[in-house]
C-alpha cells in the first residue's frame, strides 16, 4: 500500500508534466457573467483545454478580487471541479480597464458574437488564430452578449456555425467549442515551432 502511494504521481507532478501543452499568451475573458456557475464552467474549460489565463469582468461580489481568495471559495471550487486551483484568474471591475490592460501588454482581442454589421466576421473553424502572438478571446453576458465597447476594440467577431432549429448555445458550451478550436490550432503551431527550434539546435551541434 505504501509503495502504491509513493508511485502515484502527485497533482503538482502532473501539472508540471502537462505544462508544455499549455497555450502561451492565450487568455479567455468572461464579460459581465450573471451566473457564478458559468464562471466556474468556463474556468474548467480553460484548464482542461490548456488556456493560459482567465479574466473575469464583473462588479459582483460573488467573485473575490484576489485569486488566492477565489481558490478558497467552496462553490467556485466545486463548479470548476477544482480547476480554479490550477488556473490563473484575474478580476476586472469594468470592460475598459480590462481592455486597457490587455492592449498595454500587446494582446489582440477577438469576440464571440453573431454577425456584426461593419465588423470583420468569421466562422469559427475558418479563421487562423496562430497569427496573433498574444490573443484574448471574449465571451459575453448570457442574456445581452458582448458589449459594444469590446466589439469595437476587437479584431474579429467569431460565430459558431449551427444547423439546428435552435440557433443558440449556453455560455459554458459555446466557450468550450470556441476554445477547443483555438487551442487546437495554437498547440499544433507551438509543437511545430518547438520541433523546428530543436532541429536547428541539433544541426548546430552536429557542425
C-alpha positions as MATLAB code, in Angstrom:
seq = 'XXXXXXXXXXXXXXXXXXXXXXXXXXXXXXXXXXXXXXXXXXXXXXXXXXXXXXXXXXXXXXXXXXXXXXXXXXXXXXXXXXXXXXXXXXXXXXXXXXXXXXXXXXXXXXXXXXXXXXXXXXXXXXXXXXXXXXXXXXXXXXXXXXXXXXXXXXXXXXXXXXXXXXXXXXXXXXXXXXXXXXXXXXXXXXXXXXXXXXXXXXXXXXX';
ca = [
       0.000    0.000    0.000;
       2.848    2.321    0.906;
       4.600    1.581   -2.410;
       1.408    2.356   -4.321;
       1.162    5.732   -2.609;
       4.756    6.541   -3.472;
       4.379    5.517   -7.111;
       1.198    7.545   -7.685;
       2.149   10.940   -9.168;
       1.061   13.990   -7.224;
      -1.132   16.680   -8.790;
       1.862   19.022   -8.828;
       3.934   16.483  -10.780;
       1.074   16.024  -13.236;
       0.677   19.784  -13.587;
       4.374   20.194  -14.371;
       4.233   17.342  -16.867;
       1.466   18.949  -18.956;
       2.825   22.479  -18.603;
       4.421   22.430  -22.069;
       0.990   21.726  -23.618;
      -0.500   24.956  -22.307;
      -1.201   27.593  -24.954;
       1.040   30.507  -24.070;
      -0.239   34.066  -24.384;
      -3.867   32.944  -24.672;
      -6.462   34.434  -22.337;
     -10.204   33.736  -22.055;
     -12.195   36.800  -20.947;
     -15.662   36.437  -19.409;
     -17.513   39.748  -19.589;
     -20.201   40.547  -17.011;
     -21.454   36.989  -16.324;
     -24.758   36.745  -14.435;
     -24.250   33.248  -13.072;
     -21.338   32.084  -10.921;
     -21.867   28.590  -12.344;
     -20.889   29.857  -15.790;
     -17.685   31.368  -14.382;
     -16.796   28.010  -12.853;
     -17.658   26.126  -16.062;
     -15.501   28.386  -18.231;
     -12.586   28.176  -15.798;
     -12.929   24.401  -16.032;
     -12.821   24.664  -19.846;
      -9.820   26.974  -19.626;
      -7.891   24.461  -17.545;
      -8.945   21.361  -19.472;
      -8.086   22.878  -22.851;
      -4.786   24.440  -21.808;
      -5.653   28.136  -21.967;
      -3.024   30.097  -20.050;
      -5.257   32.500  -18.087;
      -8.854   33.591  -17.476;
     -10.001   37.168  -16.893;
     -13.422   37.955  -15.440;
     -15.029   41.385  -15.867;
     -17.565   41.857  -13.086;
     -18.552   44.098  -10.211;
     -20.480   41.341   -8.473;
     -19.295   40.240   -5.034;
     -19.779   36.577   -5.961;
     -16.214   36.601   -7.228;
     -13.455   37.742   -4.821;
     -10.916   40.295   -6.052;
      -7.915   38.154   -5.199;
      -7.074   34.878   -6.955;
      -5.993   33.200   -3.707;
      -9.403   34.034   -2.224;
     -11.118   32.620   -5.327;
      -9.251   29.343   -4.839;
     -10.644   29.068   -1.317;
     -14.262   29.695   -2.327;
     -16.075   26.329   -1.926;
     -18.812   26.977   -4.530;
     -16.377   28.094   -7.232;
     -14.115   25.172   -6.385;
     -16.961   22.706   -6.758;
     -18.361   24.123  -10.014;
     -14.950   24.339  -11.651;
     -14.080   20.793  -10.493;
     -11.105   22.323   -8.614;
      -9.783   23.892  -11.859;
      -9.704   27.261  -10.071;
      -6.781   25.906   -8.009;
      -4.745   25.250  -11.157;
      -5.773   28.170  -13.378;
      -4.705   31.805  -13.061;
      -7.805   34.022  -12.817;
      -7.804   37.831  -12.656;
     -10.807   40.054  -11.942;
     -11.533   43.453  -13.512;
     -14.294   45.839  -12.465;
     -15.116   47.037  -15.972;
     -14.528   46.328  -19.656;
     -12.444   49.450  -20.247;
      -9.850   48.591  -17.602;
      -9.577   45.011  -18.878;
      -9.103   46.131  -22.492;
      -6.546   48.740  -21.459;
      -4.589   46.102  -19.524;
      -4.666   43.690  -22.464;
      -3.679   46.303  -25.056;
      -0.884   47.614  -22.853;
       0.543   44.088  -22.765;
       0.267   43.579  -26.515;
      -2.847   41.376  -26.662;
      -5.261   41.360  -29.594;
      -8.914   40.769  -28.673;
     -11.458   38.685  -30.562;
     -15.087   38.351  -29.503;
     -17.587   35.534  -29.792;
     -20.691   37.082  -31.282;
     -23.194   36.597  -34.108;
     -22.703   38.567  -37.320;
     -21.977   42.220  -36.509;
     -22.549   44.872  -39.150;
     -19.402   46.785  -40.066;
     -17.079   44.327  -38.313;
     -14.830   41.539  -39.598;
     -16.937   38.409  -39.086;
     -15.507   34.877  -39.260;
     -16.855   31.360  -38.870;
     -15.008   29.665  -36.017;
     -13.091   26.961  -37.899;
     -12.272   29.152  -40.921;
     -10.068   31.678  -39.104;
      -6.342   31.421  -38.315;
      -5.742   32.048  -34.594;
      -1.994   31.406  -34.750;
      -1.127   34.697  -36.423;
      -1.738   36.586  -33.184;
       1.219   36.230  -30.827;
      -0.927   37.318  -27.879;
      -4.657   36.632  -28.052;
      -7.612   37.340  -25.755;
     -10.923   35.604  -26.535;
     -14.018   37.344  -25.151;
     -17.287   35.710  -24.084;
     -20.256   37.958  -23.343;
     -23.136   38.104  -20.911;
     -25.633   35.217  -21.020;
     -28.552   37.480  -21.974;
     -27.145   40.586  -23.662;
     -23.993   39.135  -25.212;
     -20.745   41.008  -25.708;
     -20.575   44.763  -25.051;
     -20.263   47.314  -27.842;
     -17.010   48.546  -26.288;
     -15.421   45.093  -26.562;
     -16.753   44.647  -30.116;
     -15.341   47.970  -31.317;
     -11.883   47.175  -29.933;
     -11.752   43.627  -31.244;
     -10.023   42.249  -34.313;
     -12.678   39.665  -35.191;
     -16.241   38.622  -34.390;
     -16.336   34.807  -34.213;
     -19.529   32.839  -34.763;
     -20.147   29.124  -34.248;
     -21.864   27.531  -37.269;
     -25.146   25.861  -36.284;
     -27.581   23.857  -38.386;
     -30.375   23.012  -35.949;
     -33.722   24.625  -35.209;
     -32.207   26.070  -32.023;
     -29.514   28.537  -33.040;
     -28.007   29.406  -29.687;
     -25.807   27.693  -27.107;
     -25.303   28.361  -23.422;
     -22.161   30.162  -22.310;
     -20.376   27.107  -20.932;
     -20.937   25.088  -24.101;
     -20.027   27.870  -26.538;
     -16.837   28.694  -24.623;
     -15.792   25.041  -24.768;
     -16.360   24.824  -28.530;
     -14.555   28.092  -29.307;
     -11.610   27.445  -27.006;
     -11.210   23.901  -28.318;
     -10.722   25.139  -31.898;
      -8.395   27.971  -30.898;
      -6.232   25.878  -28.557;
      -6.044   23.081  -31.130;
      -4.637   25.462  -33.743;
      -2.227   27.175  -31.377;
      -0.982   23.911  -29.828;
      -0.173   22.460  -33.265;
       1.638   25.688  -34.114;
       3.610   25.618  -30.834;
       4.614   21.978  -31.329;
       5.854   22.669  -34.864;
       7.796   25.689  -33.634;
       9.428   23.682  -30.834;
      10.366   20.929  -33.292;
      11.854   23.484  -35.674;
      13.930   25.070  -32.901;
      15.096   21.661  -31.662;
      16.124   20.639  -35.201;
      18.053   23.866  -35.613;
      19.934   23.327  -32.349;
      20.700   19.735  -33.308;
      22.130   20.773  -36.661;
      24.360   23.369  -34.999;
      25.717   20.743  -32.584;
      26.401   18.415  -35.486;
      28.588   21.001  -37.279;
];
